[in-house]
Structures are given as structure tokens and as C-alpha cells.
Amino acid sequence: MCLYPETSAIASQQQEAAAATFQWTEEDENKLNRAVDQVELLNQQILELKLRLERATRNNQTAHAYSLQMRISTVTGVRNMFYQYCSQKAAKLMQYDALLQSQTTEDIESKLE
């Protein structure tokens, strides 16, 4: 039960306005899933490159080891960009879930009144 219906109405209008500007679509979820898949693939590629680097270092192939180090640093940078993107999308998804949860809670409370 709300003691101040005016503030409750204002708060619900603000939430509706926020929900209207803040949408999470299936396309966003697909993008997030593809980005997570890319992070996993890049992690695997980094592990394989590190194995090759160890082998090149062990066999005293310094030129090859240097090029592998450069490739590892490049792939790591790309992986970090994807990871940053995933983090931002996951944060947006969590905000959207929280917004939906608060709206659902308010709907239930309004039905109980």
C-alpha cells in the first residue's frame, strides 16, 4: 500500500520513460552471444600461439618467436576489446532485468491493493 499515490505515479511515469528509451532486443542478445563466442575462440587461439612460442623458444628460433609474440599481443588486444564489449552489454542486460523486475513487482503490488 502506497501512502503517497502522487509520488508513486510520478515514479512509475519515470520508470516507463526509462523503459521506453532502454530496450533490450533479441538482436542485442544475439550480439552478446556472438561476442562471448569470439572471446572463447580468441582465448583458444592465444593458448595455441603460446604453445608455438614455447616450442620456438625451446628450439632457439628467435625470429619466429618474436613474430609469435607480436601475434599474441595483437590477438590479446582484440580479445580485450571483445571482453570490454561483452562487459558493457552484460551490464546493460542486468540493468534491463532489474528494470523489468521492478516493474513486475510494482504490477503485483498494484493488483494486491
ZIURWO-V514479 format. One record per backbone hydrogen bond with DSSP energy under -1.0 kcal/mol. NH is the residue of the N-H (numbers start at 1). CO is the residue of the C=O. If there is no record, write none. Layout:
# ZIURWO-V514479
nh:NH co:CO
nh:NH co:CO
This chain:
# ZIURWO-V514479
nh:8 co:4
nh:9 co:5
nh:10 co:6
nh:11 co:7
nh:12 co:8
nh:13 co:9
nh:14 co:10
nh:15 co:11
nh:16 co:12
nh:17 co:13
nh:18 co:14
nh:19 co:15
nh:20 co:16
nh:21 co:17
nh:22 co:18
nh:29 co:25
nh:30 co:26
nh:31 co:27
nh:32 co:28
nh:33 co:29
nh:34 co:30
nh:35 co:31
nh:36 co:32
nh:37 co:33
nh:38 co:34
nh:39 co:35
nh:40 co:36
nh:41 co:37
nh:42 co:38
nh:43 co:39
nh:44 co:40
nh:45 co:41
nh:46 co:42
nh:47 co:43
nh:48 co:44
nh:49 co:45
nh:50 co:46
nh:51 co:47
nh:52 co:48
nh:53 co:49
nh:54 co:50
nh:55 co:51
nh:56 co:52
nh:57 co:53
nh:58 co:54
nh:59 co:55
nh:60 co:57
nh:61 co:56
nh:62 co:60
nh:65 co:61
nh:66 co:62
nh:67 co:63
nh:68 co:64
nh:69 co:65
nh:70 co:66
nh:71 co:67
nh:72 co:68
nh:73 co:69
nh:74 co:70
nh:75 co:71
nh:76 co:72
nh:77 co:73
nh:78 co:74
nh:79 co:75
nh:80 co:76
nh:81 co:77
nh:82 co:78
nh:83 co:79
nh:84 co:80
nh:85 co:81
nh:86 co:82
nh:87 co:83
nh:88 co:84
nh:89 co:85
nh:90 co:86
nh:91 co:87
nh:92 co:88
nh:93 co:89
nh:94 co:90
nh:95 co:91
nh:96 co:92
nh:97 co:93
nh:98 co:94
nh:99 co:95
nh:100 co:96
nh:101 co:97
nh:102 co:98
nh:103 co:99
nh:104 co:100
nh:105 co:101
nh:106 co:102
nh:107 co:103
nh:108 co:104
nh:109 co:105
nh:110 co:106
nh:111 co:107
nh:112 co:108
nh:113 co:109
